[in-house]
Amino acid sequence: MLGRQAVTIGALISLLAVACAAPAAAPAPPTAPAAPPSPAPAGAASPLPERQTIKYGYNPILSGAPVFIAQERGYSAEQGLEMEFTPFDSAALMVAPLSAGQLDAIPAVPSPSLFNALVREITMKAVAAQSWSGTMLMVRKELVDSGQVRSLADLRGKRVSFNVEGSPVDYTLRNAFYKQGLSLQDVEVQRIVNTDLAAALANAAVDAGVVPEPLPTLIENRGIGVRFDVQELVGRQTGSVIAIGPSLLNRPETVTVRFLIAYLRGLREYLASLKEGKVADPQVLEILSKWTRIPVETIAQATASGAPADGRIDLEDLNRQQDFWEREGLVPVKADLSRFVDYRYLEAALAQLR
């Protein structure tokens, strides 16, 4: 099996309740809906697209919303695509099976591991943006209530989790620190993964830590921590892109274009569902809950990271992120990201949707 154990939100809620819980077994991908019939113009038969199978690796997290919606709404099926989903608990774990042809497409996360893989000339292309990053710093509620921590500067000398080294949330917090005149040497750096931060805050094992939604919402609801919006200090940051591997690159370009047409329709529906930065459409909430196992009410409270409306990848931002990790010593040799990002498939898909 390609996928590794994926932590469900049910396990996280249990962890928040008892401050200690073991990860649950990875859920099987939700059952795909029946393919809807393709409409045909009156008096003429409309040929169906040639059926193609797309093997897609995914994280059961909120940033995958456009793909989940495209599947549930039948947009992929309308393009003649049979989607085979394999869950993973980390985007980094998908790169090897993508390069080996075991997966056709994945959500790729800008990180030292990705940039270093590209230097090794792994064949993959980034074809569309999936999400902006939305990182929150959660500070122990007692420290905020007592007035000990009112700003990032007040974290000097305290235990702060930067999450997994090289992760998007690590990038956000480091940059936020630097913008506030702080460095990693000013705090006791911890490396606590998403699933363990709530317990660490509840047990006072750590004073603050970064996590993506919906964990800030869950932590707040339990009265364990208070959020500081460090993403606002850093600005818009690419959180993930859709990347395709050699098995899809070796097929006709029209297959990738059809995949992106379905994807863009899902993306547009997702963005249309947002109201004041949160998902408000009941049907979209149900879809996201089905694929992520996150309760509808939690998703409705969580701040949505959003994504570029046209799906266009911000190459300048990717280069900025790679430059940063080079300065931090985690990217020894930089990759030529202009060879990684390929806009032609997206442009062809957008032309058909206009």
Long-range contacts (C-beta under 8 A, 24 or more apart in sequence): 1-86, 2-57, 2-86, 2-88, 2-97, 2-102, 2-103, 3-57, 3-86, 3-87, 3-88, 3-89, 4-88, 4-89, 4-90, 4-93, 5-89, 6-59, 6-60, 6-87, 6-88, 6-89, 7-89, 7-194, 7-195, 8-60, 8-293, 9-214, 9-292, 9-293, 9-294, 9-295, 9-298, 10-293, 11-195, 12-194, 12-195, 12-198, 12-215, 12-218, 13-218, 13-295, 15-195, 15-196, 15-198, 15-199, 16-198, 16-199, 16-202, 16-218, 16-219, 16-222, 16-224, 17-222, 19-198, 19-199, 19-202, 19-203, 20-199, 23-195, 26-60, 26-87, 26-89, 27-60, 27-87, 27-293, 28-87, 29-58, 29-85, 29-86, 29-87, 29-291, 30-72, 30-290, 30-291, 32-71, 32-77, 32-83, 33-71, 33-72, 33-74, 33-77, 34-77, 35-74, 35-77, 35-78, 36-74, 36-77, 36-78, 38-78, 48-80, 49-79, 49-80, 49-81, 49-258, 50-80, 51-80, 51-81, 51-82, 52-80, 52-81, 52-82, 52-251, 52-255, 52-258, 53-81, 53-82, 53-83, 53-84, 54-81, 54-82, 54-83, 54-84, 54-104, 54-105, 54-248, 54-255, 54-259, 55-84, 55-86, 55-102, 55-103, 55-104, 55-105, 55-247, 56-83, 56-84, 56-85, 56-86, 56-103, 56-104, 56-105, 56-106, 57-85, 57-86, 57-87, 57-88, 57-94, 57-97, 57-98, 57-103, 57-105, 57-106, 57-107, 58-85, 58-86, 58-87, 58-88, 58-106, 58-107, 59-87, 59-88, 59-89, 59-90, 59-91, 59-107, 60-87, 60-291, 60-292, 60-293, 61-212, 61-292, 62-213, 62-214, 62-288, 62-292, 62-294, 62-299, 62-302, 62-304, 62-305, 63-107, 63-130, 63-131, 63-212, 63-239, 63-240, 63-305, 64-107, 64-130, 64-291, 64-292, 65-131, 65-266, 65-270, 65-279, 65-284, 65-287, 65-288, 66-130, 66-263, 66-264, 66-266, 66-267, 66-270, 66-307, 67-107, 67-130, 67-263, 67-266, 68-266, 68-287, 68-288, 68-290, 68-291, 68-292, 69-266, 69-267, 69-269, 69-270, 69-284, 69-287, 70-262, 70-263, 70-265, 70-266, 71-266, 72-287, 72-290, 72-291, 73-265, 73-266, 73-269, 75-261, 75-262, 75-263, 75-265, 75-266, 76-259, 76-262, 78-262, 79-258, 79-259, 79-261, 79-262, 80-258, 81-258, 81-259, 81-262, 91-240, 95-122, 95-124, 98-124, 98-243, 98-244, 98-245, 99-123, 99-124, 99-245, 99-246, 101-245, 101-246, 101-247, 102-247, 103-245, 103-247, 104-244, 104-245, 104-247, 104-248, 105-242, 105-243, 105-244, 105-245, 105-248, 105-259, 106-242, 106-243, 106-245, 107-240, 107-241, 107-242, 107-243, 108-240, 108-241, 108-242, 108-243, 109-167, 109-168, 109-239, 109-240, 110-168, 110-171, 110-238, 110-239, 110-240, 110-241, 110-318, 110-321, 110-322, 111-166, 111-167, 111-168, 111-171, 111-325, 112-166, 112-325, 112-330, 112-331, 113-166, 115-322, 115-325, 115-331, 115-334, 115-335, 115-337, 116-331, 116-332, 116-333, 116-335, 118-335, 118-337, 118-340, 119-333, 119-334, 119-335, 123-245, 123-246, 123-249, 124-243, 124-244, 124-245, 124-246, 124-340, 125-243, 125-244, 125-249, 125-340, 125-341, 125-342, 126-241, 126-242, 126-243, 126-313, 126-318, 126-340, 126-341, 126-342, 127-241, 127-242, 127-243, 127-244, 127-256, 127-260, 127-342, 127-343, 127-345, 127-346, 128-241, 128-242, 128-260, 128-263, 128-264, 128-311, 128-312, 128-313, 128-345, 128-346, 129-238, 129-240, 129-241, 129-242, 129-307, 129-308, 129-311, 129-312, 129-313, 129-314, 130-239, 130-240, 130-241, 130-242, 130-307, 131-238, 131-239, 131-240, 131-305, 131-306, 131-307, 132-236, 132-237, 132-238, 132-239, 132-305, 132-306, 132-307, 132-308, 133-168, 133-169, 133-171, 133-172, 133-212, 133-231, 133-237, 133-238, 133-239, 133-305, 134-212, 134-213, 134-231, 134-239, 134-303, 134-304, 134-305, 134-306, 135-168, 135-169, 135-172, 135-173, 135-210, 135-211, 135-212, 135-230, 135-231, 135-234, 136-210, 136-211, 136-212, 136-213, 136-216, 136-227, 136-228, 136-229, 136-230, 136-231, 136-303, 137-173, 137-176, 137-208, 137-209, 137-210, 137-227, 137-228, 137-229, 137-230, 138-197, 138-201, 138-208, 138-209, 138-210, 138-211, 138-215, 138-216, 138-219, 138-220, 138-224, 138-225, 138-226, 138-227, 138-228, 139-207, 139-208, 139-225, 139-226, 139-227, 139-228, 140-201, 140-204, 140-206, 140-207, 140-208, 140-224, 140-225, 141-223, 141-224, 141-225, 141-226, 142-204, 143-207, 143-208, 144-226, 149-207, 149-208, 151-180, 152-176, 152-177, 152-180, 152-182, 152-228, 152-230, 153-180, 153-181, 153-182, 155-182, 155-186, 155-187, 155-207, 155-208, 156-182, 156-186, 156-187, 157-186, 157-187, 157-188, 158-187, 158-188, 158-207, 158-208, 159-187, 159-188, 159-190, 159-205, 159-206, 159-207, 159-208, 160-187, 160-188, 160-189, 160-190, 160-206, 160-207, 160-208, 160-209, 161-189, 161-190, 161-191, 161-192, 161-197, 161-200, 161-206, 161-208, 161-209, 161-210, 162-189, 162-190, 162-191, 162-209, 162-210, 163-191, 163-192, 163-193, 163-194, 163-209, 163-210, 163-211, 164-191, 164-193, 165-191, 165-330, 166-325, 166-330, 168-212, 168-237, 168-239, 169-210, 169-211, 169-212, 170-210, 171-237, 171-321, 171-324, 171-325, 172-210, 172-230, 172-231, 172-234, 172-237, 173-210, 173-230, 174-324, 174-328, 175-233, 175-234, 175-324, 176-230, 176-233, 176-234, 179-233, 179-234, 180-233, 198-222, 198-224, 198-225, 201-225, 212-305, 213-302, 213-303, 213-304, 213-305, 214-294, 214-298, 214-299, 214-301, 214-302, 216-302, 216-303, 217-298, 217-301, 217-302, 217-303, 218-298, 221-298, 221-301, 236-314, 236-317, 237-317, 237-321, 238-313, 238-314, 238-317, 238-318, 238-321, 239-305, 241-313, 241-318, 241-341, 253-344, 253-345, 253-348, 256-345, 257-345, 257-348, 257-349, 257-352, 258-349, 260-311, 260-345, 260-346, 260-348, 260-349, 261-349, 261-352, 261-353, 263-311, 263-349, 264-311, 264-346, 264-349, 264-350, 264-353, 265-353, 267-307, 267-309, 267-311, 268-309, 270-307, 271-306, 271-307, 271-309, 274-304, 274-306, 277-303, 277-304, 277-306, 278-302, 278-303, 278-304, 279-304, 310-346, 310-350, 311-346, 311-349, 311-350, 312-343, 312-346, 313-341, 313-343, 315-341
